[in-house]
Amino acid sequence: MESDFSGESRYGKKYFHVKTDKNGFRINHLIDNQENSQSILGDKIFFFGDSFTFGIGLDWEKSFVGILNKDFKINAVNAGVNSYSPTTYKYKLKSMIDQGLISKNQKIVIGLDISDVFDEATRWTEYKGKPANIQEVKKLNKKNSTESLRTNNLSFNNKNSTNFYTKYNFKLTHQIYFGLETFVKSFVDDIQVRNNDRSKFTHKDWELIDEKFLPLGIEQGMKKIKNNLMEISKLSSKNNNELYLLIYPWPAQLAYESLFDWPQYVEELCIEIACAGVINTFPDFLTYKKNSKSWQNELYIRGDMHFNQKGNFVLAEIIANQLHNK
């Protein structure tokens, strides 16, 4: 699916509407493109992220970016793409700045997802200055091939490099969400969701789970996050943009006591890369969990780690309040 796309997508058994503008950003499918571009005045805030930011399984108005626009009158731009992480954010941000899609003095928010450690360690690398799949590069190196990596299986270097929801991304979405993950099945037990390998590093001994993060491992995955965010910070600073890091919990981070403090790590990382601040939603979600025994069913899609409509509203409300105070 490319720019100016409008149609129906699927996540498990859930069907939801997807509409993109000429730049490939997800927009409100209920109004036309011209109305979308004129609906909210004021400086734009660009939200980079993965499926949580994109709003997988939900129509636009039920995703937190849609809610920020609709209910909080914040001019939020959805630059989220399923399975993306800092390696790809860096490339896309540079492309957008070079093409003038992000003006000076606009805010940039990077949704730093729990799964980014896994994705940086197992999925993403760079090849000839572009994001590429680690396993495909590894196969190529084994064959000692001199051929160039093909766009359709290694990177998202499309003719229009600003497209975020392309047929190649959609293909990757199917591979990950409909083929490789057991949580897509209807009504998977909540305990199984809490024990997803990608979220274990905050509450499990790293030595016991590091093999799940091969080929690089947890430490190297986190090092890549830091290095990429450093480059992202330099790009945004050069363009006079304020850079914020957004963090939110998966069910595991609310259910289990942390051995590794992810929020503290991100706060320290923000200081190191000189970002404008961290939008830390963990305390609010932990308070919600403390006050409700059925917190997981109330906040998350059943049998899944993504927020449902209510979880997205809670997230949007926290973001709006914290942005207002920054």
LUMTIMI-12571 format. One record per residue (C-alpha): residue in three letters; y negated, z, x. Coordinates in pm, whole numbers, plus 32768, in hexadecimal, padded with zeros to 4 digits. Layout:
<atoms>
alaYZX/...
</atoms>
This chain:
<atoms>
met800080008000/glu7EB67F968090/ser7D447FA9803E/asp7CDA7F757ED3/phe7E347FDD7E5F/ser7E7080637D01/gly7FC880BF7C7F/glu80D381C57C56/ser8185827D7D6E/arg82B383627D6D/tyr830184B17E0E/gly845F85247DB8/lys846A85027C3E/lys82F185207C20/tyr822383E87BDD/phe80B083F27C26/his7F8E82FE7C32/val7F0182837D7C/lys7DBF81C37DA2/thr7D0E816B7EE9/asp7BB880DA7F32/lys7B637FBA801C/asn7B8F80A18149/gly7CE0812680DA/phe7C638280806F/arg7D0783157F3D/ile7C15831D7E15/asn7C0C83757CA3/his7CF082847BEA/leu7C4682D27A9E/ile7AFC82277AF2/asp7AA480DE7B97/asn7A4E80B97D06/gln78D6809B7CD1/glu78CE81DC7C05/asn799D82887D12/ser78A0822E7E1E/gln777D82A87D49/ser781B83D67C9E/ile779D84E77D89/leu766384E87E59/gly7633859F7FA2/asp76CD859580FA/lys783E8540810A/ile7946862B818E/phe7A718570821D/phe7BC1861E81F3/phe7CCB85AB82EA/gly7E29862882A8/asp7F8F85DD824A/ser803D85E280F7/phe7F96872D8096/thr7E40868980B6/phe7EB28541801D/gly7F3186017EEE/ile809D85947EEB/gly813D85A47D92/leu7FF185D87CDE/asp7EEB84FD7C3C/trp7D9984F57CEC/glu7CEC85F07C06/lys7DFF86F27C49/ser7DE886DD7DC6/phe7CFE87C87E7E/val7C1E86AB7EF5/gly7C04862B7D90/ile7BBC878C7D12/leu7AAA87B97E19/asn7A05867E7D92/lys7A4086BE7C20/asp7A1088357BFB/phe793E88997D29/lys7867875E7D4B/ile78B8873B7EBD/asn78B585D77F41/ala7A0F85F07FDB/val7ABA84BA8067/asn7C3784B8806B/ala7CA9842C81BB/gly7DFE84CF819D/val7F41841081E6/asn80A4848C81BE/ser814385008307/tyr800A84D883DA/ser7FAA85D984E5/pro7E9F85FE85F8/thr7F1F84D786C9/thr7ED583EB85A9/tyr7D9784A28539/lys7CFD8464868D/tyr7D4182EF867C/lys7CC682CC8516/leu7B8F839C8551/lys7B2A82C58679/ser7B68818A85AD/met7A95820B848C/ile79758276856B/asp797A81298624/gln7965807084D9/gly784B81498456/leu791681E6833B/ile78B4834483AA/ser7740837383D2/lys7697847084AE/asn767285D38428/gln779485B48335/lys78A686BC8336/ile7A0C867B83A4/val7B2687628337/ile7C7B874C83DF/gly7D9087DB8306/leu7E6688778416/asp7FB78890836A/ile80D6897583CF/ser81AE883D83F7/asp80C287A884FB/val817B8863860F/phe82BF87BB85A3/asp821C86658578/glu8174866E86CC/ala82B986E08772/thr83A785F186C3/arg82ED84CC8625/trp81A4845F86C3/thr814583E2881B/glu805282DF88A1/tyr80A881878921/lys7F9C80A189AC/gly7E8C8178890E/lys7F20817D87B0/pro7FF7827386EA/ala816982248708/asn82B782B5869F/ile8356838187B6/gln84B7830F876B/glu8457819F8762/val83A581BC88B1/lys84D38272893D/lys85B9815A88C9/leu84D580578962/asn84CB810D8AAE/lys864581288AB3/lys86647FB28A8C/asn855D7F7D8B9B/ser84C07E848AB4/thr837D7DD68B10/glu83347D7489AB/ser82057E0488FD/leu82497F0887F2/arg82457E71869B/thr81407EF685AD/asn822A7F208487/asn8311801B852C/leu824080C58635/ser80D780EB85CE/phe7FDD80BC84BB/asn7F097FBB8570/asn7ECF7EDD8442/lys7DD67DC0842C/asn7CED7EB68384/ser7D1F7FEC8458/thr7C6380C68360/asn7D6D80A38252/phe7E1381F38219/tyr7F0D81AD8105/thr7FBA8073817A/lys810E7FDD8138/tyr817B805C828C/asn811181BE8239/phe81BE81A080E9/lys82FC812E8197/leu82EC82608278/thr82B1833B8148/his83F182BA80A8/gln84B982F381E7/ile84418458820B/tyr842784D180A6/phe853B840F7FF8/gly863A83EF810F/leu862685058210/glu85B9863A8150/thr869C8707806E/phe857787AC7FBD/val852F866E7EF9/lys865486BE7E15/ser85EE87577CC8/phe85D088D17CB6/val863E89207E19/asp865B8A987E42/asp85138B3A7EB1/ile85C48BED7FCE/gln862F8A9E805E/val84C68A268054/arg84568B5F810B/asn85538B16821D/asn84EA89B28266/asp850C897B83DD/arg83A988FA8402/ser83108A448396/lys83F68B37844E/phe83308B538590/thr82458C5D8502/his835E8D5084A5/lys848B8CF58580/asp84D48D2086F1/trp84748BD48791/glu85AB8BD2886D/leu86848BC78734/ile85D58A9F8693/asp854289D887B4/glu865888D287A0/lys85D988778646/phe8491880D86EB/leu8526871E87EA/pro84DE865288B2/leu83A787178915/gly83E08872888A/ile82F1896887E4/glu821589B88910/gln81DB884B8969/gly819B87F987FC/met808A890187F1/lys7FFE8885893B/lys7FDE872888A7/ile7F2687B7877B/lys7E3088618863/asn7DF9872C893B/asn7DC88647880F/leu7CD987388765/met7C12874D88A7/glu7BE785D3889D/ile7B9685DE872A/ser7A8C86E4876F/lys79F08609887C/leu79EA84DD8791/ser794B85A28676/ser784F864C875C/lys77E3850087EE/asn77A98482868B/asn76ED85C2862C/asn77F48628852E/glu7857878F84DF/leu79CD87BE8510/tyr7A9088C08448/leu7C00891D844E/leu7CA889698301/ile7DE78A3982F4/tyr7EBF8A9A81CA/pro801A8B3681A5/trp816A8AA18150/pro82488B88807D/ala82EE8C0F81BB/gln81A48C8E8243/leu81718D5E8108/ala82DA8DCF80E7/tyr83248E458249/glu82798F278344/ser81E48E5C8461/leu825F8E7285C4/phe81608D6E862D/asp80018D8C859C/trp7FA98C24853C/pro7E4C8C7984AE/gln7DEE8D3585EB/tyr7E6E8C1686C0/val7D958B1E85FD/glu7C658C03860F/glu7C8A8C15878B/leu7CC58A9F8799/cys7B858A6386D6/ile7AC18B2C87D5/glu7B628A7188F4/ile7B1189168869/ala79BA898887EA/cys79F78934867D/ala790289A3856F/gly79F68A9484CE/val7B498AD48430/ile7B7D8AC782B9/asn7C8E8BD082B2/thr7D308BE8815A/phe7E4D8CCE81C5/pro7DA98E1A815E/asp7D638DA07FFC/phe7EC28D187FCA/leu7F5A8E578057/thr7E8C8F1E7F5C/tyr7F068E3C7E44/lys806E8E737EB4/lys803C8FEB7EBB/asn7FC38FE77D52/ser80CE8F017CC0/lys82488F147CDD/ser82688DAA7C6C/trp81698D277D69/gln82488C0E7DEB/asn82858B737C95/glu81178B9D7C3C/leu80888AFB7D78/tyr818889FE7DF3/ile824488D67D65/arg839B89517CF9/gly8491893A7E1A/asp838488BB7F06/met828589338005/his815C886E7F78/phe805F89117E93/asn806E88C37D1F/gln7F3688937C4C/lys7EE68A077C44/gly7F258A2F7DB8/asn7E3A890D7DFC/phe7D2D89AA7D21/val7D4A8AF67DD8/leu7D358A397F22/ala7C0589717EAF/glu7B528AAA7E38/ile7B858B567F87/ile7B0E8A208045/ala79D789FF7F6B/asn797B8B6D7F99/gln79AE8B688111/leu78F28A208143/his77D48AB08079/asn77C18BDA8163/lys77D48B0F82A7/
</atoms>
